[in-house]
Amino acid sequence: MAMTDAAKRKEPEPSVAAGTDRGAAATDKAPAAKAGEPDAKRLKQTPPDAAVVRKQVEYYLSDDNLKTDKFFHEKISSDAEGWLDTSLILSCNKMKAMRATKEDIVTALKDSTMEVKDEGAAVRRPGNAALPKLEAKPTHAKKSTIHAHDGGVMAVLTKVPEEQSWMQIKEALKEKLPAKVALWFVSEVAADKAQCFVATSPFDGDVAFYEELKLEIGGATLGSEVCYGELLQQALKLLPKHIRDKRERESRKRQKERNRPIALGTQKFLNTGALRGKVKEILNSRSDGELLKPEGTDYKLIKALLDYHPKGAEKSKGMTGIKVAKSLMGDTRCFWLVKEGGEVEDFSAKKCIDAVELNPPYVKVEPKKKEDAPAAAAAPAEASKEADKKEAAPEPATA
């Protein structure tokens, strides 16, 4: 097998003559090795786990991935027999992070339904199965955009017919909005792009409302998109100052309301920031491959957190344990689900916490007991009676 660059880097460096300046410098800087301690440069690279490699390759060729993976979809479609070059799979970040080779893929797919040809030169789906229909890849809100519309959604309406103006859009949108929701702003229709921007006061489910909005105007159905990134900055520039100020006030109000204690698993946290810190602490306090104790509070917390994952129910099927180990993405660490039969699957704790932040499990505040009120009121009354008795008592006679 050809030696890889990674393997070459693991070879011991050639010794340098002691009489040269370079050799002297190297001797001065090199720390003394402890007795019995292996030389780091002589340690061989650990091959990737075959089960993990197999799972990853099978995912790349699955319907779930190929329905949104335009690159692989086109590459497989362009081959009459549906083969995908192994080199393309090895170029993926997760495969590079594992430092997997063509030989690793061949070994991993021995008992898989996936087909291999020419000693691992290419792979394909079982029996050259038909590819799923290509769909648009869903976008996941980044941490910086999760609360971008706390002060009220800004959206762009597209495909506006030429003869329609902002007035028609305003009237049609008012009919769709929930009662008591204020339509703060509607921009002029940009003729060159056939679009206009709108802003409304915040309400429950406002982002989802605009993502699903179907507005019929002039015989056409307008497209609707919530503004993020550069599009949001462009929209904000159109807002009058008093509307921008109103948005900022509403945003601060929502942020204040969110900063409340939450409960997850068997633990309580001051806010989602404290929850993030706790999850990070769990990851950092465990060694690679260490299982969380099922009876422990950390296990119960991560298990409860998994319920918030977009695919939590699917991922947790057959789960027997949770462990901490290195991620497939570089040198970071993550949680892995241990399943029946020894299978393992990683999951993103960040996705879970982001979902918690969107719908926090706030601690319920119990109202104060009413029985305490009469008791508290009775105390001053008793004190008053005692004072009256003292005043009514006769003074002692003097001689």
C-alpha positions in Angstrom: 0.0 0.0 0.0 1.3 3.5 -0.9 2.5 5.4 2.1 0.3 8.4 3.0 1.5 11.8 4.0 0.1 11.1 7.5 2.2 8.0 7.8 5.3 9.8 6.6 4.9 12.4 9.3 4.9 9.7 11.9 8.4 8.4 10.8 11.3 9.4 13.1 13.3 12.3 11.8 16.9 11.6 10.7 19.5 12.3 13.3 21.7 15.4 12.8 25.5 15.4 13.4 26.3 16.7 16.9 29.0 18.9 15.6 26.7 21.1 13.5 24.9 24.2 14.8 21.5 22.6 13.9 22.3 19.5 15.9 23.4 21.5 18.9 20.2 23.6 18.8 18.1 20.5 18.5 19.9 18.9 21.5 19.4 22.0 23.6 15.7 22.2 22.9 14.7 18.5 23.1 13.3 17.6 26.5 14.7 14.6 28.3 12.4 11.6 27.7 11.3 9.7 30.7 12.3 6.1 31.1 9.9 3.7 29.5 8.0 6.5 27.8 7.4 5.8 24.0 8.7 8.3 21.5 5.7 10.2 20.1 7.2 10.2 16.6 7.4 6.4 16.6 3.7 5.9 17.6 1.7 4.4 14.8 -1.6 6.0 13.8 -4.6 4.2 15.1 -6.8 3.1 12.1 -10.4 4.4 12.1 -13.2 2.3 13.6 -14.6 0.2 10.7 -18.1 0.5 12.1 -17.9 4.3 12.1 -16.5 4.3 8.5 -19.2 2.0 7.3 -21.9 4.1 8.9 -20.5 7.3 7.4 -20.2 5.9 3.8 -23.7 4.4 4.0 -25.1 7.7 5.1 -23.4 9.5 2.1 -25.2 7.0 -0.3 -28.5 7.0 1.6 -31.8 8.6 0.4 -31.7 10.9 3.5 -28.4 12.5 2.3 -28.8 12.3 -1.5 -32.1 14.1 -1.5 -30.3 17.3 -0.5 -26.6 16.5 -1.5 -26.5 18.1 -5.0 -22.8 17.3 -5.5 -23.0 13.6 -4.9 -26.4 13.4 -6.6 -25.0 14.8 -9.8 -21.9 12.7 -9.7 -23.8 9.5 -9.3 -26.4 10.5 -11.9 -23.6 11.2 -14.4 -22.4 7.6 -14.2 -24.4 5.2 -16.3 -24.0 2.4 -13.7 -24.4 4.7 -10.7 -20.8 4.4 -9.3 -19.3 7.1 -7.1 -15.5 7.5 -7.0 -14.1 6.6 -3.6 -11.7 9.6 -3.9 -14.8 11.9 -3.7 -15.9 10.2 -0.5 -12.4 10.5 1.0 -12.4 14.2 0.3 -15.3 14.8 2.7 -14.4 16.5 6.0 -15.6 13.7 8.3 -13.5 11.1 6.3 -10.5 13.4 6.4 -10.9 13.9 10.1 -10.8 10.1 10.6 -7.8 9.9 8.1 -9.6 7.0 6.4 -8.1 5.4 3.3 -9.6 3.5 0.3 -8.5 0.3 2.1 -10.4 1.3 5.2 -13.6 1.8 3.1 -13.2 -1.6 1.5 -12.7 -3.3 4.9 -15.7 -1.4 6.4 -18.1 -2.3 3.6 -17.4 -6.1 3.6 -20.7 -6.9 5.3 -22.6 -3.9 3.9 -25.2 -3.9 1.2 -23.3 -1.2 -0.6 -21.3 -2.4 -3.6 -17.6 -1.9 -4.2 -15.7 -2.3 -7.5 -12.0 -2.4 -8.6 -10.6 -3.0 -5.1 -12.3 0.1 -3.8 -12.0 2.5 -6.7 -15.7 3.2 -6.6 -18.9 2.4 -4.6 -22.6 2.5 -5.3 -26.0 1.9 -3.8 -27.4 -1.7 -3.7 -28.3 -2.9 -7.2 -27.8 0.7 -8.5 -31.0 1.7 -6.7 -32.8 4.8 -8.1 -31.8 8.1 -6.6 -34.3 10.2 -4.6 -35.6 13.4 -6.1 -33.3 16.3 -5.3 -34.7 18.8 -2.8 -33.5 22.2 -1.5 -31.3 21.7 1.6 -33.1 22.9 4.8 -31.4 25.9 6.5 -30.7 25.7 10.2 -30.7 29.0 12.2 -27.2 29.8 13.5 -26.8 30.9 17.1 -26.3 34.5 16.0 -29.7 34.5 14.1 -31.8 32.6 16.6 -33.0 35.8 18.2 -32.6 38.1 15.2 -36.4 38.7 15.1 -37.2 39.0 18.8 -38.3 42.6 18.3 -40.6 41.6 15.4 -40.1 39.7 12.1 -38.8 41.4 9.0 -39.6 39.4 5.9 -39.3 39.9 2.1 -42.2 39.1 -0.2 -41.2 38.1 -3.7 -42.7 37.5 -7.1 -44.9 40.6 -6.8 -46.8 41.2 -10.1 -45.9 44.4 -11.9 -49.3 46.1 -11.5 -49.4 45.5 -7.8 -48.3 48.2 -5.3 -47.4 48.1 -1.6 -51.0 49.1 -0.8 -52.5 45.9 -2.1 -49.8 43.9 -0.2 -50.6 45.8 3.0 -54.4 45.0 2.7 -53.8 41.3 1.8 -51.3 40.8 4.6 -53.6 42.4 7.2 -56.2 39.8 6.5 -53.7 37.0 7.1 -52.2 38.3 10.3 -53.5 37.2 13.7 -55.8 39.7 15.6 -54.1 42.5 17.5 -50.8 42.1 15.5 -49.6 45.5 14.2 -48.3 45.8 10.6 -45.5 48.3 11.3 -44.1 48.7 7.8 -44.5 47.8 4.1 -41.8 49.1 1.7 -42.4 50.2 -1.9 -42.2 47.4 -4.4 -38.8 47.2 -6.0 -39.7 46.8 -9.7 -36.3 45.3 -10.7 -36.6 42.5 -8.1 -40.4 42.3 -7.8 -40.2 42.3 -4.0 -41.0 44.4 -1.0 -40.1 44.2 2.7 -42.6 44.0 5.6 -42.2 44.4 9.4 -44.8 43.4 12.1 -45.0 43.5 15.9 -43.7 40.3 17.6 -46.2 37.5 18.3 -46.0 33.8 19.1 -44.9 31.7 16.1 -44.2 34.8 14.0 -41.1 33.3 12.3 -43.0 30.1 11.3 -46.0 32.2 10.1 -43.8 34.0 7.5 -42.0 30.9 6.5 -45.3 29.2 5.6 -47.1 32.3 4.4 -49.0 32.0 1.0 -50.2 35.4 0.0 -52.5 35.6 -3.1 -52.3 39.0 -5.0 -53.4 39.8 -8.5 -53.7 36.1 -9.4 -50.2 35.3 -8.2 -48.9 33.6 -5.1 -46.1 35.6 -3.5 -43.0 34.0 -2.1 -42.2 34.8 1.6 -38.8 34.6 3.3 -37.6 35.7 6.7 -34.7 38.1 6.5 -31.3 37.1 7.8 -27.7 38.2 7.3 -27.2 40.8 4.5 -30.9 40.7 3.5 -31.8 41.7 7.1 -29.3 44.5 7.1 -30.8 45.7 3.8 -34.3 45.6 5.2 -33.4 47.4 8.4 -32.0 50.4 6.4 -35.5 50.9 4.9 -37.2 51.1 8.3 -38.0 54.6 9.7 -36.1 55.4 12.9 -39.2 55.2 15.2 -39.9 51.6 13.9 -36.3 50.6 14.5 -36.5 52.0 18.0 -39.7 50.1 18.6 -38.1 46.8 17.4 -35.2 47.3 19.7 -37.4 47.9 22.7 -39.5 44.8 22.0 -36.3 42.8 21.5 -34.9 43.9 25.0 -38.3 43.1 26.5 -38.2 39.5 25.1 -34.5 39.0 26.2 -35.5 40.0 29.7 -38.4 37.6 29.7 -36.1 34.8 28.5 -33.5 35.3 31.3 -35.4 33.0 33.7 -34.5 29.6 35.3 -35.0 26.5 33.3 -35.3 22.8 34.3 -33.9 19.9 32.4 -33.5 16.3 33.5 -33.2 16.5 37.3 -31.4 19.8 37.3 -32.2 23.5 37.3 -30.2 26.3 35.6 -30.3 30.1 35.8 -30.7 30.3 32.0 -29.6 28.5 28.8 -26.2 30.0 29.1 -25.7 28.1 32.3 -26.9 25.0 30.6 -24.3 25.4 27.8 -21.6 25.7 30.5 -22.7 22.5 32.3 -22.7 20.5 29.0 -19.2 21.8 28.2 -18.1 20.8 31.7 -19.4 17.2 31.2 -17.5 16.9 28.0 -14.3 18.2 29.4 -14.4 16.2 32.7 -14.6 12.8 30.9 -11.9 10.8 29.2 -12.3 9.5 25.6 -14.7 6.5 25.5 -16.0 7.0 29.1 -19.6 6.1 29.6 -21.9 8.3 31.6 -23.4 6.5 34.6 -27.2 5.8 33.9 -28.1 6.6 37.5 -26.1 9.9 37.5 -27.5 13.4 37.0 -25.2 14.0 34.0 -26.6 11.1 32.1 -30.2 12.1 32.9 -29.4 15.7 31.7 -27.9 14.6 28.4 -30.7 12.1 27.8 -33.3 14.9 28.4 -31.3 17.2 26.1 -31.4 14.6 23.3 -35.2 15.0 23.2 -34.7 18.5 21.8 -32.6 17.3 18.9 -34.3 17.6 15.5 -33.9 13.8 15.0 -33.9 12.9 18.7 -36.6 10.2 18.6 -34.9 8.5 15.6 -31.4 8.7 17.1 -32.4 7.3 20.5 -33.9 4.1 19.1 -32.1 1.1 20.6 -30.0 3.3 22.9 -28.3 1.5 25.8 -25.9 4.2 26.9 -24.2 7.6 26.3 -20.4 8.1 26.2 -17.9 10.9 25.5 -15.4 10.5 22.7 -13.6 12.4 19.9 -15.8 13.8 17.2 -15.4 12.8 13.6 -14.9 16.5 12.9 -11.3 17.3 13.9 -10.1 17.2 17.5 -13.3 18.3 19.2 -15.2 16.0 21.5 -18.9 15.1 21.5 -21.5 12.8 22.9 -22.0 9.3 21.3 -25.1 7.1 21.7 -24.2 3.5 22.3 -26.9 1.2 20.8 -27.8 -2.5 20.9 -25.3 -4.6 19.0 -22.4 -2.3 19.9 -23.3 0.4 17.3 -22.5 4.0 18.1 -23.8 7.3 16.7 -22.8 10.8 17.5 -25.2 13.7 18.0 -24.8 17.5 18.3 -25.4 18.9 21.7 -25.3 22.4 20.2 -28.4 21.6 18.0 -30.2 20.4 21.2 -29.3 23.6 23.2 -30.3 25.8 20.3 -33.7 24.1 20.3 -34.0 24.5 24.0 -33.2 28.2 23.6 -36.1 28.6 21.1 -38.5 26.8 23.5 -37.1 26.9 27.0 -38.5 24.6 29.7 -39.0 27.4 32.3 -39.2 26.5 35.9 -42.8 26.9 37.0 -43.2 29.4 39.8 -45.7 28.1 42.4 -48.0 30.8 43.9 -47.6 31.5 47.6 -49.9 29.5 49.9 -53.0 31.5 51.0 -52.9 29.9 54.5 -49.9 32.0 55.4 -51.7 35.2 54.9 -54.2 34.9 57.9 -51.4 33.8 60.2 -49.4 36.8 59.3 -52.4 39.1 59.8 -53.1 37.5 63.2 -49.7 38.3 64.6 -50.1 42.2 64.7 -53.6 41.7 66.1 -52.3 39.7 69.1 -49.5 42.2 69.7 -52.1 45.0 69.7 -54.2 43.1 72.3 -51.1 42.7 74.6 -50.5 46.5 74.3 -54.1 47.3 75.3 -53.8 45.1 78.3 -50.7 46.9 79.5 -52.4 50.3 79.1 -55.5 49.1 81.0 -53.5 47.7 84.0 -53.8 50.0 87.2 -50.6 51.6 88.5 -49.4 50.5 92.0 -50.4 52.8 94.9 -47.7 54.9 96.5 -47.2 55.1 100.3 
